[in-house]
């Protein structure tokens, strides 16, 4: 595991280093026991206390990063009292640029979404529907362009629970990355590192998964299912799992050195 990313001290890239954070925020529910998935299931449908405080804590963490990838957020529905959580986190973290992509639309009851918050403008925003028997899995694509550096394509993902569906989704992502220049894929992959390290499509395009550590469940981490994959030309200065219980997942963080333009 690499050294811990240092706190941010300026609102610009120092030495071309981009600070990245990723977290499955569990809609701000912050479960702390397995039994909460049953006893607090109603909170996935109706508004509940404590969510704003959790979001505020996530925003406080996010303000030290340049790019924040969110999974299991809500774009505004009954269960969040119509609060777009991605917009809320962007405003409270001081990250001016943001985008939310709804990946599972349950009408007025829930608007499951992926989110991206950024200190810098987000370009070429796209949402890709991932293959699978059950709908609702996707990848949010954005591009960061800073003068003097090669563009960086970022894909925020939340993959399926079943291995067969994940295999097809990783194939799809590999095809998106091919001949794409510098790119990262980050998020909740719902699988162990070995599945990524041996996947043919990822190997073909030269994607490598960072060695991070267990992220789930946050109260007793046993499974490494949150990952950051990078293409060959990307230099990782630092990376780690953060021991912060803001969700049922632990956050992952990295410092990525952008490549200077020729």
C-alpha positions in Angstrom: 0.0 0.0 0.0 1.3 3.5 -0.9 1.8 6.3 1.5 -1.2 8.3 2.8 -2.3 11.2 0.5 -1.5 14.5 2.2 -4.1 17.1 3.0 -4.9 19.6 0.2 -3.4 23.0 0.6 -4.3 24.8 -2.6 -7.1 24.9 -5.1 -4.9 24.0 -8.1 -2.8 21.1 -9.3 0.6 21.1 -7.6 3.1 19.4 -9.8 0.3 18.0 -11.9 -1.1 15.9 -9.1 -4.8 15.3 -9.0 -6.3 14.2 -5.7 -9.1 11.7 -6.2 -11.7 10.3 -3.7 -14.3 7.6 -4.2 -17.1 6.5 -1.9 -20.3 4.5 -2.1 -22.4 6.9 0.1 -25.3 4.5 0.7 -27.7 7.5 0.3 -26.3 9.0 3.5 -27.8 6.2 5.7 -24.4 5.1 7.2 -25.3 1.6 8.3 -23.0 0.3 11.1 -24.3 -3.3 11.6 -25.5 -6.0 9.2 -28.9 -6.0 11.0 -29.4 -2.4 9.9 -30.0 -3.6 6.4 -33.2 -5.2 7.7 -34.2 -3.0 10.6 -33.5 0.2 8.7 -34.8 -0.9 5.3 -37.6 1.7 5.5 -35.0 4.5 5.3 -34.5 3.5 1.6 -38.1 4.6 1.0 -38.9 7.4 3.5 -36.9 10.4 4.7 -35.0 9.9 7.9 -33.0 11.8 10.5 -29.2 11.9 10.4 -28.8 11.9 6.6 -27.9 15.6 6.4 -25.3 15.1 9.2 -23.7 12.2 7.3 -23.7 14.2 4.0 -22.1 17.1 5.8 -19.3 14.8 7.1 -18.8 13.5 3.5 -18.6 17.0 2.2 -16.0 18.0 4.8 -13.9 15.1 3.6 -14.5 15.8 -0.1 -13.3 19.5 0.2 -9.7 18.3 0.3 -9.9 16.6 -3.1 -10.0 17.7 -6.7 -12.2 14.9 -8.0 -14.8 12.9 -6.1 -16.6 9.8 -7.4 -19.9 8.9 -5.8 -21.9 5.8 -5.9 -25.4 5.1 -4.4 -26.4 8.7 -4.3 -29.9 10.0 -4.9 -30.7 12.8 -7.4 -33.8 14.0 -5.5 -36.8 11.9 -4.5 -39.2 11.0 -1.7 -36.6 9.3 0.4 -34.3 12.4 0.4 -37.1 14.9 0.8 -36.3 15.9 -2.9 -32.7 16.7 -2.0 -30.2 16.1 -4.9 -27.4 14.7 -2.8 -24.8 15.2 -5.5 -25.6 18.9 -5.8 -25.7 19.2 -2.0 -22.3 17.6 -1.6 -20.8 19.7 -4.4 -22.0 23.0 -2.8 -20.9 22.0 0.8 -17.5 20.7 -0.4 -16.8 23.9 -2.4 -16.4 21.8 -5.7 -18.1 24.0 -8.3 -18.4 21.4 -11.1 -20.6 18.4 -10.7 -22.8 16.0 -12.5 -25.4 13.3 -11.5 -26.4 10.4 -13.7 -29.5 8.5 -12.7 -28.8 4.8 -13.2 -32.0 3.4 -11.6 -35.2 5.5 -11.9 -37.9 4.5 -9.4 -40.0 7.6 -10.1 -40.9 9.7 -7.1 -39.7 7.1 -4.7 -36.0 6.9 -5.5 -33.5 8.3 -8.0 -30.4 6.1 -7.7 -27.5 7.9 -9.3 -23.8 8.1 -9.8 -22.1 11.4 -9.1 -18.9 13.3 -10.0 -17.7 16.4 -8.1 -14.7 18.4 -9.4 -12.6 21.4 -8.7 -12.1 21.7 -12.5 -14.6 21.8 -15.4 -16.0 18.4 -16.4 -15.9 17.9 -20.2 -17.5 15.3 -22.5 -20.0 14.0 -19.9 -21.6 10.8 -20.9 -23.6 8.0 -19.2 -23.1 4.5 -20.4 -25.7 1.8 -19.6 -23.9 -1.4 -18.6 -25.1 -4.8 -19.8 -26.8 -7.1 -17.4 -30.0 -9.1 -16.9 -31.3 -6.5 -14.3 -31.3 -2.9 -15.4 -29.7 -0.1 -13.2 -26.0 -0.5 -13.6 -24.0 2.1 -15.4 -20.8 4.2 -15.9 -20.6 7.9 -15.7 -17.8 9.3 -17.9 -16.2 12.7 -17.7 -13.0 14.2 -18.9 -10.6 16.6 -17.0 -8.4 18.9 -19.1 -5.8 21.1 -17.6 -3.5 23.3 -19.6 -0.1 21.7 -20.0 -1.3 18.2 -19.3 -2.8 15.3 -21.2 -6.6 14.9 -20.8 -7.7 12.3 -18.2 -10.9 10.3 -18.8 -12.7 9.2 -15.6 -15.3 6.5 -15.4 -17.4 6.2 -12.2 -19.0 2.8 -11.9 -21.2 0.6 -9.7 -21.1 -3.0 -11.0 -23.5 -5.9 -10.6 -23.6 -8.4 -7.8 -23.5 -11.4 -10.0 -20.2 -12.6 -11.5 -21.7 -13.3 -14.9 -23.1 -9.8 -15.3 -19.8 -8.2 -14.0 -17.9 -10.1 -16.6 -20.0 -8.6 -19.4 -19.7 -5.2 -17.8 -16.0 -5.3 -17.5 -15.8 -6.4 -21.2 -17.9 -3.3 -22.0 -15.6 -1.0 -19.9 -12.5 -2.5 -21.6 -13.9 -1.6 -25.0 -14.6 2.0 -23.8 -11.0 2.4 -22.6 -9.4 1.0 -25.7 -7.3 3.6 -27.5 -8.7 6.2 -25.1 -5.4 7.7 -23.8 -5.0 8.2 -20.0 -8.1 6.9 -18.2 -9.2 5.7 -14.7 -12.1 3.6 -13.7 -13.2 4.0 -10.1 -16.1 3.0 -7.8 -17.9 0.0 -6.3 -17.0 -3.1 -8.4 -18.6 -5.6 -6.0 -15.7 -8.0 -6.6 -12.3 -9.0 -5.2 -9.1 -7.7 -6.9 -8.4 -11.2 -8.4 -11.4 -10.9 -10.7 -10.0 -7.7 -12.1 -6.5 -8.9 -12.4 -7.4 -11.8 -14.6 -10.2 -10.3 -16.7 -9.2 -10.7 -20.4 -10.6 -7.3 -21.6 -8.9 -5.4 -18.8 -5.6 -7.2 -19.5 -5.9 -6.5 -23.2 -6.1 -2.7 -22.8 -3.5 -2.6 -20.0 -5.7 -1.6 -17.1 -4.2 -2.3 -13.7 -6.0 -2.3 -10.3 -4.3 -0.6 -7.4 -3.6 -2.6 -4.3 -5.8 -0.9 -1.7 -7.3 -3.2 0.9 -10.6 -4.1 2.4 -13.4 -1.5 2.2 -16.6 -3.5 3.1 -18.3 -3.5 5.5 -17.0 -0.3 7.0 -17.4 -1.4 10.7 -15.4 -4.6 10.1 -13.7 -4.4 6.7 -13.3 -7.9 5.2 -13.8 -7.5 1.4 -11.9 -5.3 -1.1 -14.7 -4.4 -3.5 -14.0 -0.7 -4.1 -11.3 -0.2 -6.7 -9.3 2.2 -8.8 -8.1 0.9 -12.2 -5.6 3.0 -14.3 -4.1 2.8 -17.7 -0.4 2.1 -18.2 0.7 5.7 -18.6 -0.7 7.0 -15.3 1.7 7.6 -12.3 0.1 6.9 -8.9 1.8 9.0 -6.3 -0.1 7.7 -3.3 -3.2 5.6 -2.6 -5.0 4.0 0.3 -8.3 3.1 2.0 -9.4 5.8 4.5 -10.5 4.6 7.9 -13.6 6.8 8.0 -17.0 5.3 8.6 -19.3 7.6 6.6 -21.2 4.7 4.9 -21.3 0.9 4.8 -18.2 1.3 2.6 -14.9 2.9 3.5 -13.6 5.6 1.1 -10.6 5.1 -1.2 -8.2 7.9 -2.1 -5.4 8.4 -4.5 -3.0 11.0 -5.9 -2.6 10.8 -9.7 0.2 12.7 -11.5 -1.1 13.9 -14.9 1.2 13.5 -17.8 2.6 16.8 -19.2 1.9 17.4 -22.8 4.8 16.9 -25.2 
